[in-house]
């Protein structure tokens, strides 16, 4: 493992108004699992885009050596020919093609110019087994949740002759079981001599599998830690420049009466209309309360929140919704917003943001009526509100007129949260609210969630990270196969208790 397979020397990359990388140095040993850690906007993803040719040679300064030889990639195809494959944080699958078609897109299994579908499906099935997916190769991507789509991306990557696999937040959308399976897969790759670079904010996973960790802060290399030196506290100190003894803010809840209630809620799949996905759910939130919904992938947590939010998901939806004892009609998203509901999607790229629009325009999206007069947008107030949220949420950007697509994943998530906070909702459903966010920024988000609850709002957190649910929530529902299987107070909640309910035990 002492052979250096990759060396990046003096890498500097600038964007208009900001130096994203400043003389970064990195060495990766062959066959190791090497993690990159740092706050959002530190430059981790940018560094990997330089390596893989997303940012081509000539658009950065510095040298890249692979297998001891200098390489100058002009695009990702050239890096893939050398065996360097990157899986980006934001998924890049085509929704209305099948799993098999996505995996072999651009690498079709063809004979004499004709696609051999039998060979394609057989190879796809083997790849799906490797990443732990039970779906058939013919399954359309649009019928998969975000977590399963991530596994398809990984299957697509390993279908190539990969020598160096780069994974940008690979487990961000996965629950604990699926994350553990993926990490086991990386350990298996390691046995096969494949080198992996992981960008991750899940420090428990980083410490569990990494042979080395390089910490990047403000576009500069801080230090590289090796196996015997790696601890969560040491990584955090390098990332944020200070010790963080407590991951969750202190909470002294002032919980009032029930503000939001759902009775006998049912929904069927929007495509497979005979498949019931939500079954007789009874749910409530009190004023000033933070409620959690914990469940494994496919339990129906996201489907529940989306079906409530203007029937954004599902068919044949039935049940009763009450706010302050008054029954609500929530047939559209605009009705849901008008009645004081907000939903932060787990899929910020697909459902949360307009990537080609500015930060300002994205933050104002759910509050157009509030920011306009006689149908005319007050652009001064719009930009003023965006600037306020830039400061409040510590969004790393030179300007609120920057396009959201140019931000790091964590900063994009902060824009989504800002959008809904500006709408001043009474009930917030936060689906994976800290997905892809570093530990320092997580604390800031948690503090904001506490403040929202302290204002008397009802907050529901849907999270695949059990420690997050246990650390943040006053009361937790467990969900399994479309049903709520348990309701546990904070003082009684442990990972073991919750897992029993979450697995239908």
N, C-alpha and C positions, 0 to 999 in steps of 0.2 A: 504493500500500500504506500511505499515511500516514493514511488515514481510520480512525478508531477505530470498530470495529463493536460492541465490548463493553467496558464499564467496570463493575467491581465496586468499591464504595467502602465501607470500614469494616465489612466483613462479620465478624460475630461469631456463633458458634454454640456452644451449651453442651449437654452431655449430663450426666446425673447423675454428679457427682464429677469431671468433667473439662471443661475449656474447649478444644474441638477447634479452633476458629478464634478469633483474637483480633485484630480490627481489620485484616483482610487487604484489600489493595488490588491490583487487577489490571487492566491495559489490554491489549486484543487488537486488532491492526490487521487490517483487512479483507484477505482473501486470503493471510494468512501461515500458516505452520505454527508454532505456539507450544507449547513443551513446559513441563510442570510437573514439577519434580524435588524430591525430599525423601525423608527416611527414612520407613520405615513408621510410620504414626500421626502424620505431620507435619500432615495435614489436607488433602491434595491431593484425594482422592476426596470428602471431605465438602464441599469448596468447589464441586466440580462437581455434586454432588447438590443443593446450594443453588441453583445456576444453573439446573438443569434442572427444578426443581420437585419432586424427590423429597422434599426438605425444603421444605415450602410456605412461602409468605410468611406472616409472623407467628410462625414457629418459629425465626427468626434476626433479627438486627438488621443494618442497613446498607442500601445502595441498589444496585440493578442497572439499568444503562442499556444498552439494545440499540438500535442505530441512532440513538443520541442521545436516545431516549425511555425514561422509567422504566417498568420492567415488574415485575409482582408475580404470579409464577406460583403457582397453587395446586396444580398437578399437572403431570405430564409431558406430558399431552395439550395443555395450553396452551402449553408451551414448544415442542413439536413444530409447533404451528400457526404459530409465528413462524420455524420453520426451524432450531430448535436440537434436535439429536438426540444422545443419549448412548448409548454402548455400554459397559456395565459390565464390570468385571473378571471377575465371576462370570457365567457364561452363563445366559441366561433363555429357553432353547428348550424346546419340548415334545417329549420323546424319540420318542413313537410317532405323531407327525404327520410328514408329508413335508417336504422342504426348501421346496417351494412353499407349502405350508400355513402353515409357520412364518413365511416372509418376508412374506406378506400377511395374517397374522392380525390382525384388527381393521381391516384396510384391504383387504377382499376386493374382487376385480375382478368386480363383479356388474352385471347388467342386469335391471331390473325385479325386483330382489330375488333373482335366481338367479345363483349363481356361474358366471362364464364360465371354465371350466377351460382351454380352449384359450388364451385370452388370458393367464391366470395362468401357464401353463407356458411360453409364449413369452417373457413378460417375465422370468420366473425364469431361463430359460436365458441371456438376455442379461446379467442381473446376475451369474450364476455365472461367465460368461466374463470379466466385468470384474474379479472378485476371484480368478480363476485356479483355479476348481474345475471338474473334469471330470465330476463326478457328474451324474446326471439329476435333474430337478426332483422326480420321484416317490420318490427315495431317502429312507428314514426317517432321522431325526436319530440314532436310537439306533445306527445302523450306521456312524456317522462317529466318528473320533477327536476329541479335544478341539481340536486345531489346526484341523481342517476345520470344526468347529462354530463356531469363532471367525470364520472367513471367511463363514459363513452369517449370523452376526450383523451383519457389516459390509455384506453384501449387503442385509440387511433395512433397515439404516439408510439406505443410499443409494437405496432404493426410494422414500423420502419426499423431498419438496422441501427438501432440506437446504441450509442456508446456513452453519451452524456445526456442525461434526461434532466431538464429544468422544469420545475413545477412551482408556479406562482400561486400561493394560497390553495393548495390542492384539496385540503380538507375543510375549507371554510364553510361549505354548504352541506357537509356530511355530518350525520349523527355519530355518536361515540363508537358504535359497533362498526359502521362502515369506515370510519376514520382508522380504527384499529386494523381492519382488514387491508386498507391501503398501505399503512405503515409496514405491515407484514410483507406486503408485496414488494415494497422498496428494499426491505431486508433480503428478500429472495433475489431481487435484481443484484444486490451487492454481492451475494454468493456467486452470481453468474459473471461478476467482473464489471457490471454496469455501474457507472458513476452517476450519482444524483445530486442535484443542487435544489434545495427547498427554500422558498421564501414563505415564511409562516409567522403569524402572530400567536399561534397556540404553543406557548412555551413548554407546556408539559409534553407535547409531542416532540418538540425540538430536542429537549433534554433526553427523551427516551431513545431516540434513534440516531442522533447525530454523532459522527466521529469528530467533527469540527464545526465551529460556529464563528462566522465573521460578522461583527457588528458595524453597521454603517450609520452615521449621524450627520445630518446636514450636508450630504453629498461627499463625505469623507470617510475613509476607513479608520475606525477607532481601535479595534484589536481583533485578533483571531484567537479563539479559545479551543483547546483540544480536550479530548474525552475527559481526562481527570480534572480539568478546570471548569467544566460546564455545569453551571447551576442557574436556576431561574433568576435568583437575585442578582447574580453577576451579570447576566445578559441585560436585565432591566436597567441596572445602573449604567451600563454602557450605552443603552438605547436613549435613555432620558437624561443622563448626566447627573442622576441623583438616586438615592435609595427610595423604594416605595414599599413600606412595611405592610400596608393594607390595600388590597385590590378593590375593595368595595367601600363606598362611603358609609359613615355611621348613619343609622336610620332610626328616627323616633316618629313612627307613623301616627297621624291623627285621622283615624278612619271614621267616616260618618255613615249615613244611610245608603241604601242601594240606589245607585244612579242609573245602572244599565242592567237589563235582565233579558235573557233569552229562554223561551220555553218550547220544549218539544220540537227542536229544530231538525229538519230532515232535508237531504239533498241527494240527487242522483248525478252520475257522471254526465258531463255535457255531450259527450260523443257516444259512449256506451250507456244508453239511457235506461237499461235494465239493471245497472250496477249501482247499488246504494253506497254512497261514500260518507254520509253523515246520518246518524241514526239516533233520533230521540234525545238530542242534547239539551240539557238544562244547565244554564250558566249565568252567573251574575258578577258584577263589579260594584264595589261601594265607593263613595266619594273619598278621595285621598288614598285609595288602595292600589297597590301594585300586585296584579294577579299574573301567575305564570301558567303556560300550557306546555307540558313536557310530553314528548312522545317520540317514538322511532320514526324513521323515514317511512312515509306511506300511511301514517296513523290518521291523517286528515286534519292536522293543525292549520296549515295554510289554507286548505279548502274551506274550513270553517270560517276563518277570518274574511276570506274573499267573498264567500257567499253572503255574509252579513253586509259587507261593504258594497251596497248597491247591486247585489246579485252578480258580482264580477266573475263568479265561478258557479257552475252547476246548472242543473235543470230540475224541474218539478220540485222547486224549493217550497217548503211549508214550515209553519211555526209562527211564534209570536215574539215580537221585539218590543220592549218597554223601556222608556227613558223617563226617569222620575215618575214612574207609575202610569205614564201616558203611552198608549200603543203608537208605534211608528210604522210608516210605510216607507220601505227602503228599496224601491224597485230600480233606481239608477244611482250612479256614483254621485251625481250632483245633489240628489235628495239626501244621500248619506252625509255629504259634506254640510249641507244646509242644516241638518239635524245635529251637527256637532261631532261627527265621527271622522276619524283619520285612520288610514291604513298605510304603514310603511312596508312596502313589499320586500320579500327576500331577494327578488331579482331586480336590482336597481337598474341594470342596463336595459332590460326588456320592459319593465313596468313602472320604473320609478323616475327615469330621467329622459330628457331629450338631449342626446349627446352632442348634437350639432348646434345646440343653443348655448347661450351664455349662462353663467352662474345666476346672474340677475333674473333672467327670464325663467329659469327653472325654479327658483325660490318663489316666484310670484304665481306660479301656475295654478295653485289651489286657492288663490285669494284674489282673483281678477276683479270680482265685484267690489271687494274691499279697497282695492288700489285704483279704482276708476270712478269717474263721475260723468253721468250722462253718456255712458258707453265709451268714454275716451280715457285711455290709460294715463295716469299721472306718472310719467317716467322718472321724474325727479324723486318722488316718494318711493318708487319701485327700487331704484338704485340705492337710495338711502337705507331701506329695509335690508337689502342684500348686504350692504356694507356693515350694518349692525350685526347680522348673523355671521359674516366673515370673522368679525372680532370675537363674538360670543363663542362660536364653535371652533375657533382657531383653524379655519380653512386655509391651507397653505396655497396661496396663489398671488401673483403680482397684482391682479386686478379682478374685480367682480364681473368684468366684461370678457374674461377668459372663457373659452368654450369648455363645457363640463367634460367632454371627451378627452381633454388634455390633462385632467387631474388624475392623481393616484386613486385607486379603488376606495381607500379609506376616506379621502377627501370628498369623493363622490357621495359616499354614504352620509357624510355630514351635510351635504347640500340637500339630500332627500329629507333628512330630519328637519332641516331648516324650513323647507317648503311646507311641511305639515304643522310645524310650530307656529308659523306665520298665520295659518288659518284659524288659530286659537280654538282648537277642538275641546270638547268636554270628555270624550272617550277616545283613547289612542290604542290601536293595535299595532304593536311593533314586532314585525316578523324578522327575526335574526338581526336585531338593531345594531350589533357590533361586529357583524360579519366583515372580516378583512380589515379590522381596525386594531391598531397597536395598543399595547397595555396602558400607555400614558393617556392616549385619547379615549380609551374605554372608560377610564376613571372620570374623565370630563363628561362623557355621555351619561354615565350612571348618575353623576351629580345633577345633570339636567333633568333626567327622569325623576329623581327624587324631588326636585323643585316643582316639576309639573304635578306630582302627586300632592305635594304640600299646598299647592294652589287649589286643591279639591277636585282635581281631574281624576278620572278612572283610567288606569293604565294596564294594558295586558301585554306581557312579553311572551313571545313564542321563540324558543331558543333550542338549538340542538346541543348546547353546552350546559350540561346539568349543573356544574359549579356556578354558572351565571344565574340560572334560575334559582338555585338555593341561596345564593348570596344577595339577590336583589328583591325577591318576591315575598309578600306578606302571606300569600296563600297560593297553592299550586294545584292545578288540575292535571291529572294524567290522562292521556288519550291512547286508545288502542283500537285499530280497525274501525275508525269512524265513530267510536263511542267514548264518552268520558267514563273512565274506570275507577277513578279515585279523586278525592279532594283532601289535601293535606295542609295543615297550618305550618307556618315557617318553623315553629319550635319543634315540630314532630317530623320534619322532612329530612331524610338522609338519601344518599345516592341509592342505597340498597332498597329502602322502602319505595322510592320512586320507580326503580327498575322493575320491581315486582308488578306494580300497577301498569307500567308502560309495556310490559310483555304479556299482559293478560293473565298473569300467574294467579 
